[in-house]
Amino acid sequence: MEGADHHFVNSWIIICTISILLQSQITEAAGPPVDHCQRKCGSTEIPYPFGMSKGCYLDETFEIRCNHSTGSAWIAQLNWQVDAISLSTHTLRRKDFIVESLPEIAKPGETWHHSFGIFTFNRHYSISHTRNMFIAVGCDIYVYIVDEKTSEFQGGCASLCRSTLAPIWSCSGLNCCQINLPKDLTALTMWIETMNTHTKDRCRFFTFIEKDFLGLNKTKFSACNQTYVVPVIFEWSVGNTSCDKAMDYVCGQNTECVDYSPGKGYRCKCSNGYRGNPYLPHGCQDIDECANQKDNDCPIKHRCLNIEGGYFCLPSRRHMFAELFPIGNI
């Protein structure tokens, strides 16, 4: 049985390897960054396509300026301070998004509006619809947003107040209210309307903000002339066209090119069975699913056999022999 078992395993490996090679899509990768690139600014990891010196980033859009004395990282082209960059989710966390203050609205029932462009910052960076929310801080105001292109109502909330502005423990209508950002909304107009109970001498603010920002419950927007900053999550992409129209990709081997639907550009991700940096020529390496039982679903009494880009679940020799020659057969 040793010879038959060995032949059985080898045959399956050959068949599946051919299948994987036929289905794989190897794209032309851009020139790799130079070897001496520094990949950390303070405690912030700087993965390629981002980089801190020439030859270490894909293009100037992804250049990071590092203040080594403070350990703070900045997107050089936009002068944004960032403290997290993710390859897996294609997001970055900007920590210095400025909170806007509202102009004085003198009378109850008056309205004021302001337009926002979700993609006006840069073609490669856009505010995440799923990771952020829109909040308004102030007394006795009703806030709603409309799609700037279609003028359709997208959501609204009301913020009421007590005698003083207390810290915002939850942005649920007392001193502060929140609106979720609609998917695929590229430009919006915010409208604010004062209520009949409106008082003139209160500060009012509005901003996009990270949904999971824990510091919101400690923030007291009380000084009207003070500048406040909050974190906002931005999504990022590469290129300026879709995958099928791009002349070449920056994606490395063992990757997939995925169109970035909210705007122009695309993203690279490692193919199933691989892990690493998809923007490097050989950045996506095979995952050994057999090394960790959590990475495979092989049943009991089966062997896990790792192959490039995947794995097999094979019955043990004893189990295979029992299936071929069940007890009781003559």
C-alpha positions as CSV (number, residue, x, y, z in Angstrom):
1,M,0.0,0.0,0.0
2,E,2.9,2.4,0.5
3,G,3.5,2.5,-3.3
4,A,-0.1,2.9,-4.2
5,D,-0.6,5.6,-1.5
6,H,2.4,7.5,-2.8
7,H,1.2,7.4,-6.4
8,F,-2.3,8.5,-5.3
9,V,-0.9,11.6,-3.5
10,N,1.4,12.6,-6.3
11,S,-1.3,12.3,-8.9
12,W,-3.6,14.7,-6.9
13,I,-0.8,17.2,-6.4
14,I,0.0,17.3,-10.1
15,I,-3.7,17.7,-11.1
16,C,-4.3,20.5,-8.6
17,T,-1.1,22.3,-9.3
18,I,-1.9,22.4,-13.0
19,S,-5.4,23.8,-12.1
20,I,-4.0,26.5,-9.9
21,L,-1.5,27.6,-12.6
22,L,-4.2,27.8,-15.2
23,Q,-6.4,29.9,-13.0
24,S,-3.7,32.2,-11.5
25,Q,-3.3,35.7,-12.9
26,I,0.2,37.0,-12.8
27,T,0.3,40.7,-13.4
28,E,3.3,42.9,-14.3
29,A,4.6,44.6,-11.2
30,A,6.1,48.0,-10.9
31,G,9.7,48.4,-10.0
32,P,10.3,47.3,-6.4
33,P,11.4,49.8,-3.8
34,V,15.0,50.0,-2.9
35,D,16.3,47.7,-0.2
36,H,17.3,50.3,2.4
37,C,13.8,51.8,2.8
38,Q,12.8,52.7,6.3
39,R,9.4,51.3,7.1
40,K,8.5,52.8,10.4
41,C,8.0,56.4,11.6
42,G,7.7,56.4,15.4
43,S,5.2,53.7,16.1
44,T,3.5,54.0,12.7
45,E,4.2,51.2,10.1
46,I,4.8,52.6,6.6
47,P,4.1,49.8,4.1
48,Y,4.7,50.1,0.3
49,P,3.2,51.7,-1.8
50,F,3.8,54.4,0.9
51,G,7.4,55.4,1.7
52,M,9.5,58.1,3.2
53,S,12.2,58.7,0.7
54,K,12.6,58.7,-3.1
55,G,12.6,55.2,-4.5
56,C,10.6,53.9,-1.5
57,Y,7.1,55.0,-2.5
58,L,5.0,54.3,-5.6
59,D,4.6,58.0,-6.6
60,E,4.5,61.3,-4.8
61,T,0.8,60.7,-3.8
62,F,2.1,58.1,-1.3
63,E,5.1,60.0,0.0
64,I,5.3,60.1,3.8
65,R,7.1,62.9,5.6
66,C,8.4,61.7,9.0
67,N,9.1,64.0,11.9
68,H,11.7,61.9,13.7
69,S,11.8,64.1,16.8
70,T,8.1,63.6,17.5
71,G,7.6,60.3,15.7
72,S,4.7,61.7,13.7
73,A,4.0,60.7,10.1
74,W,2.5,63.0,7.5
75,I,1.2,62.5,3.9
76,A,3.5,65.0,2.3
77,Q,1.3,66.1,-0.6
78,L,-1.8,66.8,1.6
79,N,0.0,67.7,4.9
80,W,-2.2,65.2,6.8
81,Q,-1.0,63.6,10.0
82,V,-1.6,59.8,10.0
83,D,-1.1,57.2,12.7
84,A,-2.2,54.0,11.0
85,I,-2.0,52.6,7.4
86,S,-3.6,49.3,6.5
87,L,-2.8,47.1,3.5
88,S,-5.6,44.6,4.3
89,T,-8.4,47.1,4.4
90,H,-6.8,49.8,2.2
91,T,-7.5,52.5,4.9
92,L,-5.5,55.0,6.8
93,R,-6.3,57.0,9.9
94,R,-6.0,60.7,9.7
95,K,-5.8,62.1,13.2
96,D,-5.9,65.8,12.6
97,F,-9.2,66.3,10.7
98,I,-10.4,69.9,11.6
99,V,-13.8,70.3,13.2
100,E,-15.8,73.1,11.5
101,S,-17.7,75.7,13.5
102,L,-21.1,76.9,12.4
103,P,-21.7,80.6,11.8
104,E,-24.1,82.4,14.1
105,I,-27.7,81.8,13.2
106,A,-29.6,84.6,14.9
107,K,-33.3,83.6,14.7
108,P,-35.3,80.4,15.3
109,G,-36.3,78.8,12.1
110,E,-33.3,80.1,10.1
111,T,-31.4,77.7,7.9
112,W,-27.8,77.4,6.8
113,H,-26.1,75.0,4.4
114,H,-22.6,73.8,3.5
115,S,-21.4,71.5,0.7
116,F,-18.9,68.7,1.0
117,G,-17.0,66.8,-1.7
118,I,-16.1,63.3,-0.4
119,F,-13.3,63.0,-3.1
120,T,-12.0,66.6,-3.2
121,F,-9.0,65.8,-1.2
122,N,-7.1,63.7,-3.8
123,R,-8.2,61.1,-6.4
124,H,-6.5,58.3,-4.3
125,Y,-8.1,59.2,-0.9
126,S,-11.8,59.2,0.0
127,I,-13.7,59.3,3.3
128,S,-14.8,55.8,4.3
129,H,-18.6,55.5,4.3
130,T,-18.5,52.5,6.7
131,R,-15.9,53.6,9.2
132,N,-17.0,57.2,9.8
133,M,-20.2,59.1,10.7
134,F,-21.3,62.7,10.4
135,I,-22.0,64.5,13.7
136,A,-23.4,67.9,14.6
137,V,-22.8,69.4,18.1
138,G,-24.9,72.2,19.4
139,C,-28.2,73.3,20.9
140,D,-31.7,73.0,19.5
141,I,-30.8,72.4,15.9
142,Y,-32.0,70.0,13.2
143,V,-29.4,68.7,10.7
144,Y,-30.0,66.8,7.5
145,I,-27.9,65.9,4.5
146,V,-28.9,65.6,0.8
147,D,-27.2,64.2,-2.2
148,E,-25.7,67.2,-4.0
149,K,-26.2,65.6,-7.4
150,T,-29.8,64.4,-7.0
151,S,-31.0,66.6,-4.2
152,E,-32.4,63.5,-2.5
153,F,-32.7,63.4,1.3
154,Q,-30.1,61.0,2.8
155,G,-30.6,61.3,6.6
156,G,-31.1,63.7,9.4
157,C,-30.9,64.1,13.2
158,A,-31.8,66.6,16.0
159,S,-29.6,67.9,18.7
160,L,-31.2,69.2,21.9
161,C,-29.6,70.8,24.9
162,R,-29.8,71.3,28.6
163,S,-28.6,74.4,30.4
164,T,-24.9,73.7,29.8
165,L,-22.9,71.8,27.2
166,A,-21.7,68.6,28.9
167,P,-19.2,66.1,27.6
168,I,-20.7,64.0,24.8
169,W,-21.0,60.6,26.3
170,S,-23.1,59.4,23.4
171,C,-23.9,61.3,20.3
172,S,-27.6,60.4,20.4
173,G,-29.4,63.7,20.5
174,L,-28.3,65.4,23.7
175,N,-25.8,68.1,22.7
176,C,-24.8,66.0,19.7
177,C,-26.5,63.9,17.0
178,Q,-25.1,61.6,14.3
179,I,-25.9,60.6,10.7
180,N,-24.5,57.5,9.0
181,L,-22.9,58.2,5.6
182,P,-24.8,56.7,2.7
183,K,-22.9,54.3,0.4
184,D,-21.5,55.6,-2.9
185,L,-22.3,59.2,-2.0
186,T,-19.6,61.4,-3.6
187,A,-20.9,64.8,-2.7
188,L,-23.4,66.0,-0.1
189,T,-24.9,69.2,1.2
190,M,-25.5,69.6,4.9
191,W,-28.5,71.8,6.0
192,I,-28.9,73.1,9.5
193,E,-32.2,74.6,10.8
194,T,-32.7,76.1,14.2
195,M,-35.7,75.2,16.3
196,N,-38.1,77.4,18.1
197,T,-36.3,76.8,21.3
198,H,-33.0,78.0,19.7
199,T,-30.7,80.0,21.9
200,K,-28.2,82.4,20.3
201,D,-25.3,82.2,22.6
202,R,-24.3,78.5,22.0
203,C,-21.4,77.1,20.0
204,R,-22.2,74.7,17.2
205,F,-19.8,72.4,15.3
206,F,-20.0,69.7,12.6
207,T,-17.6,67.2,11.3
208,F,-16.9,63.7,9.9
209,I,-15.5,61.5,12.6
210,E,-14.3,57.9,13.1
211,K,-17.2,55.8,14.4
212,D,-14.9,53.9,16.9
213,F,-13.2,57.1,18.2
214,L,-13.2,56.5,22.0
215,G,-12.1,60.1,22.7
216,L,-15.5,61.5,21.7
217,N,-16.9,60.8,25.2
218,K,-14.2,63.0,26.7
219,T,-14.6,65.9,24.3
220,K,-16.3,69.1,25.4
221,F,-16.9,71.4,22.5
222,S,-17.3,74.5,24.6
223,A,-14.9,77.2,23.3
224,C,-16.4,78.7,20.2
225,N,-13.1,80.0,18.9
226,Q,-11.0,77.0,19.7
227,T,-9.8,74.6,16.9
228,Y,-10.7,71.0,17.5
229,V,-9.3,68.0,15.6
230,V,-10.7,64.4,15.4
231,P,-9.7,61.2,13.6
232,V,-11.2,60.2,10.3
233,I,-10.7,57.0,8.3
234,F,-9.9,57.4,4.7
235,E,-9.8,54.7,2.0
236,W,-7.0,54.7,-0.6
237,S,-6.4,53.2,-4.0
238,V,-3.7,53.3,-6.7
239,G,-3.8,54.1,-10.4
240,N,-6.2,56.4,-12.2
241,T,-8.3,53.9,-14.2
242,S,-10.0,50.5,-13.8
243,C,-8.2,47.1,-13.9
244,D,-9.3,46.2,-17.4
245,K,-8.2,49.5,-18.9
246,A,-4.9,49.8,-17.1
247,M,-1.9,49.2,-19.4
248,D,0.0,47.6,-16.5
249,Y,-0.6,47.0,-12.9
250,V,1.4,47.6,-9.8
251,C,0.2,44.3,-8.4
252,G,2.8,41.6,-7.8
253,Q,2.6,37.9,-8.3
254,N,-0.1,35.8,-6.7
255,T,-2.4,38.8,-6.6
256,E,-5.8,40.0,-7.9
257,C,-6.6,43.4,-9.2
258,V,-9.9,44.8,-7.9
259,D,-11.6,48.0,-9.2
260,Y,-12.2,50.6,-6.6
261,S,-15.9,51.4,-7.2
262,P,-16.4,54.7,-5.4
263,G,-13.8,56.4,-7.5
264,K,-11.2,55.9,-10.2
265,G,-8.3,53.5,-9.6
266,Y,-7.9,50.0,-8.4
267,R,-6.5,47.9,-5.5
268,C,-4.3,44.9,-5.3
269,K,-4.9,42.0,-2.9
270,C,-3.2,38.7,-2.3
271,S,-5.0,35.7,-4.0
272,N,-6.6,33.1,-1.8
273,G,-4.0,31.0,-0.1
274,Y,-1.4,33.8,0.0
275,R,-0.5,36.5,2.5
276,G,1.7,39.6,2.5
277,N,2.1,42.9,0.6
278,P,0.4,42.6,-2.8
279,Y,2.2,45.7,-4.1
280,L,5.6,44.1,-4.0
281,P,6.7,41.8,-6.9
282,H,7.0,38.8,-4.6
283,G,5.1,40.2,-1.6
284,C,2.3,37.6,-1.5
285,Q,3.7,34.4,0.0
286,D,2.1,31.0,0.3
287,I,0.2,30.4,3.6
288,D,1.0,27.0,5.1
289,E,-2.5,26.2,6.2
290,C,-1.3,22.9,7.6
291,A,0.9,24.5,10.2
292,N,-2.1,25.9,12.1
293,Q,-5.3,23.8,12.5
294,K,-7.3,27.0,12.5
295,D,-6.3,27.7,8.9
296,N,-7.7,24.4,7.5
297,D,-10.9,22.4,7.8
298,C,-9.5,18.9,7.5
299,P,-11.6,16.4,9.4
300,I,-10.3,14.1,12.1
301,K,-8.3,11.1,10.8
302,H,-7.3,13.1,7.7
303,R,-3.9,14.5,6.9
304,C,-3.4,18.1,5.8
305,L,-1.1,18.4,2.8
306,N,0.1,22.0,2.0
307,I,0.5,23.0,-1.7
308,E,1.2,26.4,-3.3
309,G,-1.8,28.6,-2.8
310,G,-3.9,25.9,-0.9
311,Y,-4.0,22.6,0.7
312,F,-5.5,19.1,0.5
313,C,-7.2,17.0,3.1
314,L,-6.1,13.4,2.6
315,P,-7.3,10.3,4.5
316,S,-4.6,8.7,6.7
317,R,-3.0,5.5,5.3
318,R,-4.8,3.4,7.8
319,H,-8.1,5.1,7.1
320,M,-7.6,4.8,3.3
321,F,-6.8,1.1,3.7
322,A,-10.0,0.6,5.7
323,E,-12.0,2.3,2.9
324,L,-10.4,0.2,0.2
325,F,-10.7,-3.1,2.1
326,P,-13.6,-2.8,4.6
327,I,-13.8,-5.5,7.2
328,G,-16.2,-8.3,6.2
329,N,-15.4,-8.2,2.5
330,I,-14.3,-11.5,1.0
